């Protein structure tokens, strides 16, 4: 699961006192506006369950803080004109660092999920010391181009690691050691740091910026050199970064010989040769079996598949998966839609940048599900 750097002070829990309640309401309002694009104060009150006065006070404070923008008044058919509120892209910024076997990519992302600047290096997962040096130097160089107010809006550094681990001298680094290495980097930079797997980071991006904005319950499957994923329930992510906790990739599914194997083992064959239809069919069938098993225990309305694989392969797996899902599910069961994710291939570091955003500005239930509370 996601870990905050240990030096970070945990915010007061929602509802424990007036300050905590107000912070929780602010997060709720921000998430509603992010999901809908723009809302009036009256619509915020209706959707959130807050009183009209509370919704107005919270909205005004978020505008004053620079996190929301007030649009031009819109006159409806009846009543007074309303002012639409929307996310201010310049309200906050986040660094996202993604590390995989052959490349490291650092991005600075704004509050609306737009990549402001991005830099890549050929350093891979076996060069952690060099990666940290690259990150420190690049972050300092980017920050030097901003004034004090702009730098104050940089809210943290998220780190996503492909396949769940870094290596040093050919040996996998345990997660506690990875956490401490990036916590030390965060202390040097004066930034809160958040470390997770690429799967959890990509799902966070999908939940906050992508399809998840309209889906509160879905199964998320991430494909790269392996297959991993889990469930999102009520906006909460339920799977771990390290393979020890919940992970759909561990579910048993039939292979080509009808033997039961872990789902993640089917990815190796599918990734050996580009556009290998037989192997991709087998992987899609395995995902369908895993989804079917999960749906027998937990209710969800959609399956989102994503991953660091070519777009045409993802589309093919999605098309095959739709057929298998229809074939396997009980005819009387709730229909499941299968959708392709929208962010893993757009900007691989975007998911990492979502980690500090989720902790600072998303409803706390999601943050706690990520291990941040």
N, C-alpha and C positions, 0 to 999 in steps of 0.2 A: 504494500500500500504506500501511498504517498507519505513522505516524511518532511516536516518542516525542520529547518536547521534548529538545533537545540538551543541556540542563544535567543531565539525569537520568543517574545512574551505572548502567551496565548490570550486572546481577547476575552472579555467577560462574556459568559454564556448568555444566549438570548433569553430574555424574559426574567433573568435573575434579579434585575433592578431596572430603574427607569432608563439608565444609560444603555444597558443591554437590550432592552425592549426597543428603544429608538433605533439602535444599530440594526436590529433584526428587521424592523420596518423599512429602513433605508435599503437594505439588501433586497427585500421583497419587491419594493417599488422599482429598483433598478432592473431586476430580473424580468418583471412584467413588461417594462418598456422595451427591454432588449428583445423579448419574445415577439412583441407586437409591432415593433418599429417605432411607433409613436402613440401616445395616449394623452387624453386630457386629464385634469385632476378628478373630474367626476367619474371618468372611466376607471381610473386607478382605484378610487374608493369602491366602485362596484366590483371590480375583479379581485381586490385584495381583502375585502371585508372590513377595511378601516373606515372610521367615520370620515365624513367629508372634511371636517376641520383638520383631523390628523393627516389625511392624505394631502391636504393643501400645505400644511406646515412642513411635512417631510419633503414634498416636491420642491417647495421654495428653498429649503436648506440645501438640497442637492443641486439646484440651479446656482445658488450662491457659492457652493463649493466647486463649481465648474464641471461637475459630473454630468449634468443635464443641460440641454439647450432649449430655450423657449422659442417656438416658432411664431409666425404671424397669426393673429387672431382669425379664426374661421367662423363665419356666420352660418348657422344651420337654418332649417325651415322655421323653427320655433325657438324661443328662449334667447338667452344672451350668447354672444360669440364665445367660443372656447379657444384656449391656447394649447396647441399640441406640444407635448414635451418629448424629446428624443435624446438618445445617448450622445454626449459630446465626445467625438473621437479624440480630442486633445485633453480630455479630462484625466486620463491616467495612461501610463505606458509600462510595458513589461518586457524584460529580456527573456528569450527562449533559446535554450541550447539543446540541440539534438546531436547525439553521438551514435554512430553505427560502426560497422567493421571497417569501412573504407573512407568515411568522411565525417567531419564535424561541422555543424552549421549553427551560426548564432544570428538571431533576428531580434530586432526591436519592434514590438507590435503595439499599436495604439488601442484605445478603449473600445473601438468598434471592430477590432479584429483585423485591421489592415496592417500589412507589413510595411514599416517605415523604411527600414534598411536591413540588409542581410549580407552576411559574409561567410564564405565556406573555406575550409582548409582540408587538405588530403589526410590530415591526422586521423587515425582510426582508434578503435576501442582499446588497442594495446599500447597507447601512448598517453596515459592519464596525466602525467606530470606536464607534458607538452600541451595537452588540451587545456589544462588549467591556466598555463602561462598565456596561451592564445586568447582564452576567454578574458582574463584579467586585462591584457593589453588592448583588446578590441573594445571591451566595455569602457575603459578609460578614454580611449580615443573618441568613441561616440559621445560620451558624456561631455567631453571637452568642447564639443560643438554646440552645446546647449547652455542657456543662462541658468541662473539659480532657481527660478520658478519652474522652469521646464524640468530640471533635474529632480526637483522635489516631487514631481509627478511620476517618476519612475518608481514603481511599487515593489519590485522584486525580480529575482532570477529563477526561472523554472528550468529544470534539467531533465530531459528524457533520454533513456538509454535503450537502444535496440537490444533485443534478446536478453535483457535484464542484468547485464554485468559488464564491468570493465576488466581488463587483464593487466597484470604487471609481471614481467619476467615469465610469461606464458601461463600464469596461474590466475584463475578468476578471483577478483576482489570480492569479499563478502559485502553485503549491503551496509552493515554498520561502518565499515571502512570507507565505502563510497560516500555515505552520508557525511562523515567527518571531514573528508577531503573537500567536499563542496561547501560545508559549513565554514571551514577555514577560509575558503575563497570568499564566501559571503561576508565574513567579518572584515576581510581586507578591503572589500569594495563598499562595505556599509550597506549591503543589500540583504534582505531576507532571501534565503534559498530554499528551493523545494525540489526534491529528487524523486523520480518515478520511472517506470518502464514506459516505452513508447506506446504501448497499448493503452495504458491508463491515461496518458497525456492526450492521445488521439481521441479517445472517448470523451475526455473533458472538452476538447474543442468541438466535437460533434454536439455535445449536450448544450454548450453555451452559445456557439456561433452557427451551428449547422442544423441538421434535421431534428436534433433533440429539442430544439426550441418549441416544436409542435408536438413532441412525443414525450410523455412522462414515463412510459413503461416500454422498454424494448430490450431485445437481446443484441449485444454488440459483439461482432466477430472480427478480429484483426489478423490479417494474413501477411506474413513475410517469409522468413526462413522457417518459421514455425506457424502454429495457429494458436491464438489465445483469445481471451474475451470473457464476457460475463453478462450480467444483467443490470439494467438501470430500472429502478423502481421508485416512483414518486420523486424523480430527479436525483436519486442517490445511486452512486456507482458501487456495484457489489462484485468486485474481484480484486485480486492482489497483484502486486508488481513482481513478486519473487517466486511464484510457482508453488509456494507453500500453502497459501490460502485458496479461496475459490477461483477457479480458472476453467473455462469451458474447454480449453485445449486438453484437459486431462480426462474428459468424458470418453467412455469406451464406445467405439463405433466399428462396423465391419470393414475389413480391408478387401482387397481384390480376391483373396482366398476365403472370404467369409469368416475370417478369424477376427476376434475382438481385439482392437488395439486402441491406444490413445489417439484422439483426433489429431493432436499436433504432429504425430509421426507421418501423417498423410501429406503434409506440406512439402516434405523433402522431395518426394517423387514428383510432385506437381511443379516444383521449381527447378528440377534438373534440366529440363528442356523447354524453351519458350513455346507457348501455345500447344502443349502436348494435351490434345483433347481428352484422351483416355484418363490421364492422371488428373486433369482438372475436373472431369466428370466424377471420378472417385472422391476427390476432395469435396466437391459440392454435395455428393450423397452423404459423406461423413458429417458435414455441417448440418445437413437436414436431419440426420438421426440425432445429433446432439441437441438441436433446437426442439425436436419432437420430445426428447426426454425432459428437457427443461420445462417445456410447456405443460407437461403432465403434473408438474409440481407448483409452478408459479405462472400466474397469468400475465401475459404481455401481448401487445397488439402488432408489433413489427419486429423485423430482423434487419439490422443495419450491418452491412459487410463493408470492410475497408481494408487498407493495407498498403505497404510499400511495394506494390507489384504493378506491372504495366496496366494501364487503364483497360485495354482490350481483354486482358485476362480476367480482370475484376468483373467486367460486363458479362463475359462468358459464364463465369461461375454464378453470377447473379441470375442469369437466364435459366441455367440448369437447376439451380437451387429452387427457383419458383415452382418448377414442375415437381421436384421431389417433395417439397413442403405440402403441396396439394395432395400428392399421392399418399403421404404418410399420415397426415393429420386425420383425426376422426371427422367424418362429414358433419357431425353435429357440433364440433368444436368451433370456437371463435376463429374467423378467418385471420390469417397472418399476412401482412404485406412484407415484401422483401425489397429493401432499398439499398442503393450504393451510397456509402458515406461520401462526404464532400470535402474533407480537409487534408487527409494524410498525403495526398499527392500535390495539393496546391502549395502548401508551405509547410515543410516537415517540422520546422521549429515553432509553428503556430501552436501546436498542442502543448509544447513545453511552456510557452508564454501564458497559456491558460491556467497553469497551476497556481501562480500567485494571484491571478484574477479571481479564481474560484475561492481562494482563502480570504481575500480582502473584501470582495464585493458580491459574491454569490450567496444565496440563502444558506444558512449554516448547516442544514441537514445534508446538503451535498458536500460541503467541506468536511464535515465529520465522517461521512462515508468514505472519503479519501484519506482518512487518518489525520486530518488537519486540526481536529478539535480536541 
